[in-house]
Amino acid sequence: MLDVEVLITHGLGMLVVAFRLSGLLLFSPVLAGAAVPRQAKIALVFMLAAAVYPGLAVEWQQPLNLSLVTLGQLMVTETLIGAAIGFVASLPIVAAQVAGQIMGQQMGLGLAQVFNPEFETDTGVVDQLMFFSALAVYISLGGLEAIFVAMMNTYDHVPLGGMTLTSIPLELSVGMLSSGFEIAFRVAMPVVAIMVVETVASGVLMKTIPQINILSVGFSIKTLAGLFALAIATAGMYFVLAGEAERV
């Protein structure tokens, strides 16, 4: 027969472990998407917590005498740890999508909006192409396994209650955001450069041969040139995204 006191003690400890794991599902690629049902996410969190809890250090399995206020603080801070890992892991993928939005606008495809189930909103065609391409790179590099390994390591390096709201690394967060924007511009730069050349060439052609209605043919030329540049630069984009994903 189960001892109620032991069940309550270890149940509360496993709940605190589950808080940290639940933060991982807020931003992590694939798992945080709308395609994964909420019931599946909740079940995954408690299954992982039940698997992780018995192997943790003794301090995690001691009786926790927590008030409701302390438990609420732990819930927020422990969730922030998992959310931070998921946020960092998702930056290269979001950067690729931002790059796709930049390229789509330059290519004249910004008006072609389609529904993206991952974000439950409308996004551009090139946005989705870059998003799913980056997601494929992320999965092929073992990104899902890497974030779970990183999460397990936090239980050894960040003790229970070791994370506070005042210890959030703001400089690191700002640096990661800057790195994300840098990736986006690096990925989009080949297409943007071709679009600049095409715009200059169209302007020269319109001035030298005014009989050509550049407005009627320029849109098609810009789209075809952008798609050609995107296809040529795909290999370079892969190395940029893969290198950043491995570095993160």
Disulfide bonds with the S-S distance in Angstrom:
none
